[in-house]
Amino acid sequence: MTQPQHVQQQPSFMVPVITGAVFALLVISFFVFGADNPPAEWGKYWQIRPLIITPLAGAIGGTCYAFLNYQSNRGFNRTLAVILGLVIYFVGLWLGTVLGLAGTMWN
């Protein structure tokens, strides 16, 4: 009988993507659901756009983070990959929030 070989398992790609999207949804929910008495010119369903756009931007930022994490496992500097991934994520989250709230809260 042969001994099982220890195979190093690659980290899951979807964990940072889902984490980024959920964190972005929490951030935008703070703004959207905290708006009391929105102006009538925003429309009846003004919350839909930010609640879709911002988590998508968070998921894309999480994808960039996962890619940089993958590259760090292949020899790229780990510290630089984490810092660069976080910077890309937060810039993308900010841009997604601005794009989602454009025309309503971000005017």
Steps between C-alpha positions, in 0.01 A plus 500: 500500500635841411508797727283797394699789373443835662366726231499869571147619436457828314289762676148537370455772241139575597560586867656845436244571224200427723660674798563812290143504370345450847717773654405739218132414549529583869671831426243612242211378716616738771449792261191379312291385793612794713341752264190646661246674274685485165403769248228408251723570198714196592213273401317225678765228453817705537654243741529226236792652308737545796407160644603333172797709381694524827506126583607431142790743547581326829498161328736630231729637770489163673591337170807723470596413857459126428714531187776679690479239775539231235803681360654523846476120527694478174792716615377861506582696817221411748502831689487703181219279365284549811556877515441543126190279516351703786573830328338377178200369695435824690547719193258277311255509791516879505446523124213252519337701776533821300363333186212342692400820675552733203191710445361437846714541812817569302399808308 
